[in-house]
Amino acid sequence: MGSLPQHGGQGVGGEGVGRRDLIRRSAAIGLIAAPGMGLLSACASSGGDTQGKAKAGEKTKKNPLGVNKTAGMEFVLFDGGFGKEYAEDAVKLYEKSFPGAKVKFSATQKIQSTLQPRFNGGTPPDLIDNSGAEQMDMGGLVGKKQLADLTPLLDAPSYDDPSKKVRDTLRPGIVEMGQFDGDPVWIMYYAYTVYGVWYSQKALDSLDEKYPETWDEMLKVCAKAKKKGIAGWTYAGKYPYYIPFSLYPMIGKVGGVDVLNAIDNLEPNAWKHPAVKACFEAYYELYKKGYVLRGTPGLDHIQSQTAWAKGEALFIPNGSWVENESANVIPADFDLAVAAPSGIDSSDKMPFGTTWASGGEPFIVPAKAANPEGGMEQLRIMLSEASSKNFTAKVKSLTAFNGGTDGITLTPGLKSAVAVLEKAGTNLVNPRIPDWYVQLEKEKIGVGGLGEMMAGRITPAEAIKRIQGYADQAAKDSSIKHYKHQ
């Protein structure tokens, strides 16, 4: 989501979800093929310069994946809010390990339009950060067997400690996120994104308020802010699939994880659950009471984040990439913080602190990569403690490596994100619909449902009916590969 837009991003994510993406509305740029077209159908000429598979090298302690030491390796990175320096640093380590190999590294925001023809032509790169607005549909790639199984990477000795496998060094949930139907693992999410409600602690202090844990408290804080000429909320109005970054974990908090699982599974009437209704009505109340920054439906992610950073609005739903993406507009004394979403009241199924935290920046090795061992080895390097610390220090975000913060001075947002994870404990949710069904999430649920509701053009009841209809359509569409929680 980052990743969704990014991901800046969250994330995822991409950003996204990541989920975070530098975005233009996905449909406008053909983010995903329309249902029935098939994601990677139709042959296209290759833009690649690789010629067939490289012969694998010998597996040794220093080369556990058996990388061909002289084979070229191509790495294409999404050029988003995390920048490219962290990846360039990791490439230098690869080149040091394999001085006879030529590495071709590039960064682009146009992942799909650049790489889809190469997938179709059978000459994809060896490693791809598949994130941003032009993220290729992960479900489609898996369904069409376009990706390599990353189990060899996960079972390889970790870069730092040969006695530990790579999989044993990762944060909880990272391996599972890369799965679609149980084993195997198709995706390595590199960033670890905390989603939620981002705000300035300084701004809250100036109102003599604490972060609200219930919706009545949220409305009270927004009312007080409004009297001082400050909007309660803003969001990426042009890309309203940012709204779920705080709305989905709120639904999970209110109704329990099973509600989110039913939504992910495209179950009939999943969106009609009372918890969904309560949360939609709560968010709609922000609109009805005038607590949303005027003009928000017309703002993109950068514009909304800038208005928020300037103090025009208290709260914004986002992922932890926002600290780096908005670094040039967040004031030095802003005291950036993130919180888990407010709930409705004490009847919620899960405690305050329930948070959406999951992998962002999805890295993939194509099934037809010329040097898949090289792509996986590059990931193994990136999942080392040194590379992880380098990423965290440079882009203010955690990685999938479980650690990597020792000795680093944490920025305000990152420090707050770590505190949120500690408070959440096991109360973590991880909605999968953003990466299982990218078009449904972005164009239908986000733009067609939540965006219309938060702009006041449809009611919560209408939004729920519309979104359930979109989900039902997707569930019946035989051209879409369907996934379910195991």
N, C-alpha and C positions, 0 to 999 in steps of 0.2 A: 503499500500500500504500500518504503518507502520503503509495491507499495502502492497506495492510491496516489494522489497527486503528490506529489511529493514535495513530497518527499523531497520535498523540499528538502521529503519525502517526499502510512502512516505508505505505506507501510507499507501501506503496509505498505507505509506500507505506508515499497512502495506498495507512507508514506506513506509503505501500507504496511499498506498496509501495507511492505510499504505498502506500501500503502501511502505515500505522500508523493505527489507528482507535480512537476512543473507542468501546468496543464492548459490545454485547451479542451473544450468539451469533447469528450471522447468520440461521440458520433460524428461530430463535425470533421474530424480528421480520420474517420474510419478506424477508430481504435480497435474495434472487433468486427469481424464479418457478421453480417446479419444472420439470424437463425436460418438454417437451411443452406447457407452458402459453404459452410465448412471453413474452419479457421485457416488452414494452410492448404486449401485446394488450389488447383490450377497451377500448372508449371510456369515458372518465370525464369528468366535468365539469371545466372549466378553473378553476384557482385564480388565473389571471393576469389582468392588467388591460391587456395590450397588445392593440392592435387592428390586425392585419395588418402587413405589411412597411413599414418606413420607407423613403422614397425616398433612394437613396444621394446623397451630396454630391459636390462637385467635387474631383477629385484634384489636390493641389498639393504643393509641396515640404514645406510645414508640415503637410499633411493627406494623406499618401501613400496611405492606404487609402480615401480618399473618404468620410469620416464625415459624415453629415448633422448639421450643427452645432446644430440645434435639436431633434433627435429624442431622446426619452428613452432611457436605457440602464439595464438591470437586471442586477445582479451578485449572485449567491448564493454565499456562501463556506461551506465546511465549517468549523464552529467546533470545532477540535481543539487539539492541543498547540502549534500555532504561533500560536494566538490570531487576532485580526482586525485588530490595529492596523496591521500592515504593508499590508494590503489597503486599509484606510481611508485611509492616507497616499497610496496610489497613486490612489485615487478622487479625492482632492483635486487631484491633478495633471491628471486627466482633466477635472474641472470647470473648472480654470484654462484649459485648452486650448479648452474648449467651454462658455463661461459661459452660453450660451442653452439648454443641455441639462439636463434634470432627471435626476439619477442616483438610482436606487432601489437601495440596498445593504442586504443582510441576511445574517446568519450563522445557521446551524442545524446540528445534528448529525443531523437527520432528512432527509438528502438525498433518499433514494428515496421515502419516504412523502409528502414535501412536493412533490416535483417530477414524479414519474411521472404523476400525473393531468394535469399541465400539458403534458407531452410528448404524452400521449394526446389531449388537447384541442387541440393545435396552438398553444399559447401559452406556450412555455417562456421562461425568462429569456435574456438575451443572452450571459451568461458564467457558468459554473458551475465551482466547485472540487468535482469529483466524488470525494469521499474519505470516509473513515470507515467505520463498521460498516454504515451504510446506503448505501454506495456503489452506484450503479447499475452493472449488469454492462456493462463497456466492450465486450466482445466482442458482446454482444447489441445495444448501441446502434449499433455499427458495422455489424453484420450487417443491421440493419433500416433502415440509411441515415438514422439520426436525427441524425447529426452533420455539421457543416459542415467542408469541407476547409480546413485552416489554411495551405495553401501561399501564399495572398496575404500573410499575416502574415510567413511565413518569407522571402518574396522582397521584402518591403518594406524600405526603408532603416532601419537601426537608429536608435534614438532619439538616440544620442550622436554617431554618425558616419554621415552620409548616404552616404559612399562604401562603407560595409559593409552587406550585407544582414543582417537579423536572424539568419538561419540561420548566418552566419559568426561570430557572437558567442557561440555556444552550446557547451557542453561536449560532448565526444565521446559519441555514443550517444543523445543526447537526441532528435534528429530521428527516428532509427530506432525509438526506443521508442514514438513516436506513430503508427507504421505497423502495419498488421495483415497486409496482403498486398502489400508493396511500397508504391508511391505509392497514394494520397495520404497526407497526415499528418492524423490526426484528433484528436490529443491533444497538448497542450503541458504536459509535466511541469515544474513550476516549481521545486520544491525539488530539491536533489541530495543523495541520501541515501547514507551509508556504512553498510552493514550489517555485523554481525560480533559479536564477543564483547566486551561492555563490563565494565569492572572498575575497582576503585580501586587506583591504583599504590601508594598508602600501605599498603593491606592486603597487597598482594603483597610490598612491602618488609619489612613486619613479619614475614613468613614467611621472609624472606631467599631469595626465589624470583624468577625472571624469568618472563615470560609463556611458557608451554610451546609449543614448535613441533611436537612429536610427541605422539601419544596416550599413550605410556608416560610422557612427562614430565607430561602433563595429569593422569593418574591419580596420579602421585607428589605433585603440588602439592595435589590434592584430599585425598589421604590425610593430608598434613601439616596441612591446614586442619581436617580432621575431628578430629584430636587436640586441636585448640584450640577445639573446639566450634563451628566455622564450616562451613557446608555448602559444597560445591564450586560447585553450580549452583542456580539457580532459574529459572523462566520463567513466562509467562502461561498457567497450567494450564487456565483456562477458554477460552482462545483459543490453542490450541497451534499455530496457523499462524504464531506468532512463532518457533517452533523452526527453521523453514527459514532464518531470517535468518542463522544460522551453519551450519546443516546443508547447505543447498544449495551454498554456495561450498566447503564441505569436500568434497562429492561431486565438484564440478568439479576441485578440486585433486588429489584422489586418482585420478580416472578420466579427467580431461580434459574440455574443453568439449563434446565430442561426446555425452557421457553426458547432460548437461543438455539439450542440443538434442533428443536422442531423447525425453526425458521431456516436453519442451514440445510435441513433435510427436505425442504420444500414440502412439508406436510400440509394437507388440506386444513384450512382455518388456523394455521399457526399464528398468523398476524392478527387474528381476532381474539387472542388471549387477553384477559383483563389487564395483565401487566403492560402489554403493548398499548392498550387503550389509555391507561392511566398516564403513561409516559408521554404519549403523543399529545394528550390533552394538557399536560404540564408544559410542554414546550410551546404549544399553541398559545398558552396563556401569556408567555413572554411577548408574543406578537400582539395579542389583543390588548394588553396593558401598556403597550408602547415602550417596552423595555429593550427592544432590538434597535440597534443603531440605524437611523434613517438611511435609506439607500443601500442597505446591506445586500438585498437580492441582486443588485447589479455589480457587486464587487467580486474580483477574483481573490485567490488565496493571498497573494502578496498585498493587494490593496486593503483587505480586511485585517491582515496582520499588522500592517502599517498604521491603520487607524487605531487599532487596539494598543499598539506600542506607544502611540502618541497620547494615550489616555482618554480617547473618545468613547471607549467601552471597557467595562471591567473584565468580562469573561469571553473566552473563545475556545471552541472545541478544536483540539489539534493533537499532534503527536510530538514526541520529544525532538524531532528534527527542527522544530520551530525556533529553538534557541540559536541554532547555527544559521538557519535560513533568514532570520530576522535580526541577526547580530548588528547589522548596519543601522537599524532604526530603533532598537531597544535602548533606552537611556541607561547610563552607567548605574544610576541609583534606582532602577526599576524594581529590583529584587524579585526576579522572575520565579514563579512557583507553579506547580501543577497539583491538582487534587483529584481524587476519585470523584465520580459524579455524585451529586446530591441524590438522595432517595426521595420517596414520597413521605413515608412516616415509619413509625415503629413496627408496622405490620409487614414491612418488606421481608422477603425470604432470606436475604443475605445481609451481613452487617455493613455499616458505613466503612469505606475503605476498599470495597470490592472494585477491582480495577481490570481494565483491558490492557494487558501487556503481552507482547508477542514479537515474533521475528519480523523484521522488515528488511528491505533490500534483498529480494530473491535472486540468488545466483544459480545458474543452470549450466550444465555441460550437455550440449546437443548429442543425440545418439549418433549422428553422422559427423561429429567433429573429427578432424584429421588427427588430432593429438589429445584424446580425452584424458590420458594419464597426466599430460601437462596441465590441462585445465584443473584437474582435481588437485594436483600438487600445488598449484597457485593458491587454491582455497586452503590447503593444509598450512601453507605459510601464513595466510591471512588469519588463520585461527590459532596462531601462536600467541603467547602472552605479549611479546614485544609488539607485534603488529596490532593486536587488540588495544594495547595501551596507546599506541600511536594514533589509532582511529579515535579513541575516546578523547585524548588530549586535543586533537585537531578539530573534531567536529561536534564535541559536546554531546556525545551519545554513547550508550553502552553497545557492546557487541554480543554475539551469541556465545562467546567464550565466557565461561562462568568465573569471572574475576576481572582482572585487568584494570582495577582502579587504584591499587596500592601505589602510593608515591605520587599520585596525580592530584593536583589541587582542583577539586570539583567546582565547576561554575555553579551559579545559583540554581539554574533550571535542572542541571544534572544532579545536583545534591538533593533537590526536592524530589526528583524522579526516583532516586535511590530510596529516599525516605518513604515514598508512596509504596514502593515494592515491599519494603520491610513491614509497613502497616498492613498491607494486603495479605501477606503470608500466603496461605493456600487459597485465599478468596480471589483467584484470578479467573477471568473469562477470556475466551479466545474465539470470537465469531469467525466462522470459516467462509461465509457467503461472499465476502469481498475477494477471496482468491479462488474459490470454487466456481463462482459465476460472476465474472468481472462486468460484463455488459448489464446483467440484471441489477447488480449493485449500483453501478455508476449512473447509467442512463434511466433505468426504470425506478428503482427504490429512491435513489438520490434525486435526480433531476425531476422525474415525473411525479414522484410522491412527496418526499420531504421538502424539496425545494418549493413546490407549489403550495404546500401547507404553510410553511414558514413565511411565505410571501403573502399569505392571507387569501389566496385564490381558491383554495378548497379547505374544507373543515377536516378535523382529525378523523371523523367517521368516513368521509369521502376518501381521505388519504389511505386509510386502512383497507377500504374496499378496493381501491385502485391497486395498491401494492399486492394484496392477496391475489388479485387477478393476474398481475404480472408473474407472481410466483407460480400460480397454477399453470399459466402458459408455458413457463420454463420447464415445469415438471412433466408436461405432456409432450414437449418438443423432442422428438426422437433424434434430431440432429445434434443435440447437446448431450455430452457425457455427464451422467448424474453421479453424485457422491453422497455418502451418508456417514454419520458418525458410527464408528464400530462399537 
